[in-house]
């Protein structure tokens, strides 16, 4: 019985945490006004020579967490 209760609580906590830390991604476009107080994470840029999607998670000045999707040039282009 204790195991069942623990499993239920763990699954509830996982769902609550996923809902709290996974806001709907926002698509960046040129001119988008951003309120960035703290950058939480930025995705790694792959070693390719093309435009690739990237993601940044940040908090605004109200403490709300945001996920921003945008495009960057890959890090695999050489300047020879």
SETOR-550741 format. One record per residue (C-alpha): residue in three letters; y, z, x. Coordinates in nm, 2 decimals, padded with zeros to 4 digits. Layout:
% SETOR-550741
<pt><res>ALA</res><c2>Y</c2><c3>Z</c3><c1>X</c1></pt>
...
//
This chain:
% SETOR-550741
<pt><res>UNK</res><c2>00.00</c2><c3>00.00</c3><c1>00.00</c1></pt>
<pt><res>UNK</res><c2>00.24</c2><c3>00.09</c3><c1>00.28</c1></pt>
<pt><res>UNK</res><c2>00.17</c2><c3>-00.25</c3><c1>00.44</c1></pt>
<pt><res>UNK</res><c2>00.25</c2><c3>-00.43</c3><c1>00.12</c1></pt>
<pt><res>UNK</res><c2>00.58</c2><c3>-00.25</c3><c1>00.09</c1></pt>
<pt><res>UNK</res><c2>00.67</c2><c3>-00.32</c3><c1>00.45</c1></pt>
<pt><res>UNK</res><c2>00.58</c2><c3>-00.69</c3><c1>00.41</c1></pt>
<pt><res>UNK</res><c2>00.80</c2><c3>-00.71</c3><c1>00.10</c1></pt>
<pt><res>UNK</res><c2>01.09</c2><c3>-00.54</c3><c1>00.27</c1></pt>
<pt><res>UNK</res><c2>01.06</c2><c3>-00.76</c3><c1>00.58</c1></pt>
<pt><res>UNK</res><c2>01.06</c2><c3>-01.08</c3><c1>00.37</c1></pt>
<pt><res>UNK</res><c2>01.36</c2><c3>-00.96</c3><c1>00.17</c1></pt>
<pt><res>UNK</res><c2>01.55</c2><c3>-00.88</c3><c1>00.49</c1></pt>
<pt><res>UNK</res><c2>01.46</c2><c3>-01.23</c3><c1>00.63</c1></pt>
<pt><res>UNK</res><c2>01.59</c2><c3>-01.40</c3><c1>00.32</c1></pt>
<pt><res>UNK</res><c2>01.91</c2><c3>-01.19</c3><c1>00.32</c1></pt>
<pt><res>UNK</res><c2>01.97</c2><c3>-01.26</c3><c1>00.68</c1></pt>
<pt><res>UNK</res><c2>01.91</c2><c3>-01.63</c3><c1>00.64</c1></pt>
<pt><res>UNK</res><c2>02.16</c2><c3>-01.64</c3><c1>00.36</c1></pt>
<pt><res>UNK</res><c2>02.42</c2><c3>-01.45</c3><c1>00.55</c1></pt>
<pt><res>UNK</res><c2>02.39</c2><c3>-01.64</c3><c1>00.88</c1></pt>
<pt><res>UNK</res><c2>02.34</c2><c3>-01.99</c3><c1>00.74</c1></pt>
<pt><res>UNK</res><c2>02.66</c2><c3>-02.11</c3><c1>00.57</c1></pt>
<pt><res>UNK</res><c2>02.68</c2><c3>-02.46</c3><c1>00.45</c1></pt>
<pt><res>UNK</res><c2>02.77</c2><c3>-02.69</c3><c1>00.74</c1></pt>
<pt><res>UNK</res><c2>03.12</c2><c3>-02.84</c3><c1>00.73</c1></pt>
<pt><res>UNK</res><c2>03.17</c2><c3>-03.20</c3><c1>00.86</c1></pt>
<pt><res>UNK</res><c2>03.46</c2><c3>-03.23</c3><c1>01.11</c1></pt>
<pt><res>UNK</res><c2>03.70</c2><c3>-03.52</c3><c1>01.07</c1></pt>
<pt><res>UNK</res><c2>04.01</c2><c3>-03.60</c3><c1>01.27</c1></pt>
<pt><res>UNK</res><c2>04.29</c2><c3>-03.38</c3><c1>01.14</c1></pt>
<pt><res>UNK</res><c2>04.07</c2><c3>-03.11</c3><c1>01.00</c1></pt>
<pt><res>UNK</res><c2>04.26</c2><c3>-02.77</c3><c1>01.02</c1></pt>
<pt><res>UNK</res><c2>04.04</c2><c3>-02.51</c3><c1>01.18</c1></pt>
<pt><res>UNK</res><c2>04.09</c2><c3>-02.13</c3><c1>01.18</c1></pt>
<pt><res>UNK</res><c2>03.88</c2><c3>-02.03</c3><c1>01.48</c1></pt>
<pt><res>UNK</res><c2>03.90</c2><c3>-01.66</c3><c1>01.58</c1></pt>
<pt><res>UNK</res><c2>03.57</c2><c3>-01.64</c3><c1>01.77</c1></pt>
<pt><res>UNK</res><c2>03.32</c2><c3>-01.90</c3><c1>01.87</c1></pt>
<pt><res>UNK</res><c2>02.96</c2><c3>-01.77</c3><c1>01.82</c1></pt>
<pt><res>UNK</res><c2>02.77</c2><c3>-02.07</c3><c1>01.96</c1></pt>
<pt><res>UNK</res><c2>02.79</c2><c3>-02.44</c3><c1>02.05</c1></pt>
<pt><res>UNK</res><c2>02.49</c2><c3>-02.67</c3><c1>02.06</c1></pt>
<pt><res>UNK</res><c2>02.39</c2><c3>-02.82</c3><c1>02.39</c1></pt>
<pt><res>UNK</res><c2>02.49</c2><c3>-03.18</c3><c1>02.45</c1></pt>
<pt><res>UNK</res><c2>02.19</c2><c3>-03.39</c3><c1>02.55</c1></pt>
<pt><res>UNK</res><c2>02.17</c2><c3>-03.60</c3><c1>02.87</c1></pt>
<pt><res>UNK</res><c2>02.21</c2><c3>-03.94</c3><c1>02.70</c1></pt>
<pt><res>UNK</res><c2>02.49</c2><c3>-04.20</c3><c1>02.71</c1></pt>
<pt><res>UNK</res><c2>02.57</c2><c3>-04.23</c3><c1>02.34</c1></pt>
<pt><res>UNK</res><c2>02.75</c2><c3>-04.04</c3><c1>02.07</c1></pt>
<pt><res>UNK</res><c2>02.54</c2><c3>-03.75</c3><c1>01.94</c1></pt>
<pt><res>UNK</res><c2>02.58</c2><c3>-03.49</c3><c1>01.68</c1></pt>
<pt><res>UNK</res><c2>02.68</c2><c3>-03.14</c3><c1>01.78</c1></pt>
<pt><res>UNK</res><c2>02.73</c2><c3>-02.81</c3><c1>01.60</c1></pt>
<pt><res>UNK</res><c2>02.95</c2><c3>-02.51</c3><c1>01.65</c1></pt>
<pt><res>UNK</res><c2>02.92</c2><c3>-02.17</c3><c1>01.47</c1></pt>
<pt><res>UNK</res><c2>03.24</c2><c3>-01.97</c3><c1>01.46</c1></pt>
<pt><res>UNK</res><c2>03.42</c2><c3>-01.69</c3><c1>01.27</c1></pt>
<pt><res>UNK</res><c2>03.76</c2><c3>-01.73</c3><c1>01.12</c1></pt>
<pt><res>UNK</res><c2>04.04</c2><c3>-01.47</c3><c1>01.12</c1></pt>
<pt><res>UNK</res><c2>03.90</c2><c3>-01.33</c3><c1>00.79</c1></pt>
<pt><res>UNK</res><c2>03.56</c2><c3>-01.26</c3><c1>00.96</c1></pt>
<pt><res>UNK</res><c2>03.39</c2><c3>-01.55</c3><c1>00.76</c1></pt>
<pt><res>UNK</res><c2>03.12</c2><c3>-01.74</c3><c1>00.96</c1></pt>
<pt><res>UNK</res><c2>03.14</c2><c3>-02.12</c3><c1>00.96</c1></pt>
<pt><res>UNK</res><c2>02.91</c2><c3>-02.40</c3><c1>01.08</c1></pt>
<pt><res>UNK</res><c2>03.10</c2><c3>-02.71</c3><c1>01.20</c1></pt>
<pt><res>UNK</res><c2>02.92</c2><c3>-03.04</c3><c1>01.26</c1></pt>
<pt><res>UNK</res><c2>03.09</c2><c3>-03.30</c3><c1>01.47</c1></pt>
<pt><res>UNK</res><c2>03.01</c2><c3>-03.58</c3><c1>01.72</c1></pt>
<pt><res>UNK</res><c2>03.05</c2><c3>-03.58</c3><c1>02.10</c1></pt>
<pt><res>UNK</res><c2>02.96</c2><c3>-03.82</c3><c1>02.38</c1></pt>
<pt><res>UNK</res><c2>02.64</c2><c3>-03.73</c3><c1>02.55</c1></pt>
<pt><res>UNK</res><c2>02.64</c2><c3>-03.60</c3><c1>02.91</c1></pt>
<pt><res>UNK</res><c2>02.42</c2><c3>-03.88</c3><c1>03.04</c1></pt>
<pt><res>UNK</res><c2>02.68</c2><c3>-04.14</c3><c1>03.13</c1></pt>
<pt><res>UNK</res><c2>02.75</c2><c3>-04.20</c3><c1>03.49</c1></pt>
<pt><res>UNK</res><c2>03.08</c2><c3>-04.32</c3><c1>03.63</c1></pt>
<pt><res>UNK</res><c2>02.95</c2><c3>-04.56</c3><c1>03.90</c1></pt>
//
